[in-house]
Amino acid sequence: MPPAATARPTPSGIKMDDGHSTKITIAGDTDISFWEKTVTPPGIDGGDAIDTTTMHSIRWRTFSPRKLRTLTECKCEAQYDPAVLDQIRDIVNYETTITVTFPDGSTLAFYGYLKNAEFGQLSEGECPMVTITIQPTNQDPV
């Protein structure tokens, strides 16, 4: 028997019209010297499908979803104070609470660590930028 079609109702809640002013807080250094220009919150990945096809399958290959999910990396492009180099050295790979604060004040908090910081090219007439990558761990470091 084929699946039955389902109608899409109007979503509840309030949609975000503008991403300004999304910010990232790293609990291990809440006043780290960077100023967010763009923020990419972590996503959710269900992983590859499990192939459940057998010799009894007639027309279609069959699949099942995995049980576990992955919280994907969070990224931020930011302007920075050169002092951030020492701050990053001290906090990279330090597991702590990461909080993404959305424009409406709602938050997403998760355990993770600052995985890396890639500094952009410095040139006359261009704003110096750093790309910060945060890796969720989903486990309390204590």
N, C-alpha and C positions, 0 to 999 in steps of 0.2 A: 504494500500500500504506500503511495507517495506521501510525502509530508504535506500538511495543509498550509496554505498561505496565511500569513499573519499581517494585519494592518499596523502601520506605524502611527502611534498617537503623538500629540504634541508633547515634547519633553517638559518635565517639571524643572524647577530651579531657575536660575538667572544666568544667562550666557555672558561670558566676558567679551566686551567689545574692544578692549585695548589691553595689551600686555604690560603697559607701564603702570605700576612700578613694581616689578617682580624682583625679589632679592633672595640671596642665599646667606644663611647663617651657619658657620662652622663652630660648634660649641667649644672646641678646643682653642679657638682664637676668634672671639665674636667681633672684634674690631679690626680684623685683618685688612691691610691697606690696599684694597682694590674697590673699584666702583663699577658695578654691573652695567654693561651696555646691552647685552643680550643674555637671556637665561633659557636653557633648554632643560625643563624638568625631566626626571627619570620617567621612562616608559615602563610598560609591563609586557613581558614576552612569555607566552605559554610554551615555547619550545617547539621543536619539530613534531609532527604527528607520528604516532605509532602505527606502523603498517600492520593491520589485522587481517589482511587478505589470506584466504586459504584456498585449497583446491576445490572447496565447495562453493566459492564465489562464482557467479555465472556471468554477470555483465559488468559489474563495477568493482574496482579495488576498494577496500574498506579501510577506514582509519579510526583511531581513537585519540582523544587529547591526552596529554600528560597530566599528572596530578599536581605537579609543582609548577610554580611560576617564577620568573626572574624579574627583579627590578633592575632596569637597565641604567647605564651611566647617565649622569647629570653633567651638563656642560654650561660654562659661563664664559663669555668674552667680556673683558673688563679693562678699564684704564687702571693704572697702578702707580703707587709711590715706589721708588727703587728700594725702600725699606722692606717691601714685601718679599724680596729675595731671602732675607734672613727669616722672616716669618714662615715662608713656605718650607724652607729647609727644616725648620723646627716642627712643622705640622704634617709634612708629607708622610703617608703611611700610618698616621696616628688615628686609630679608630675612635669615633665619637658620634654624637648626634648631629645630623645635618637637617636643617629646616629650610624649605622653600616657602616663602611667603608671597602669596598671590595678590594682585591689585585690590581685591575685595577684602583682604585681611585674613582669608582662610589660609591654612598651612598644610604642608605635607612634611612630616618629620620621619626620618629613617636613620638607621645606623649605617655608617659608611666612613670613608676616609678620602682625603685629597690624594688622588692617584698621581697626577702630574700637573705641571704648569708649563705651557709652551709659550715662550715670549716671541712676539712678532718682530719683524724687521724694524729697526729704528732708522728713520730718515727725516730730513727737513720737510716741514710742512705737513707731516702726518702725525696723528695721535698715537703714541705708544700703547700697544694692547698686549694682553696676556690671555691665553685660553686655559681655563682651569677645568680639569676633569675630575669628577667625584665618582668613586665606585661604591655603590651600595653593598653592604655585607649582610644585612638582615639578621644580624646577631649582636646581642648586647656584649660589648667588649669587657664588661665587668661581670 
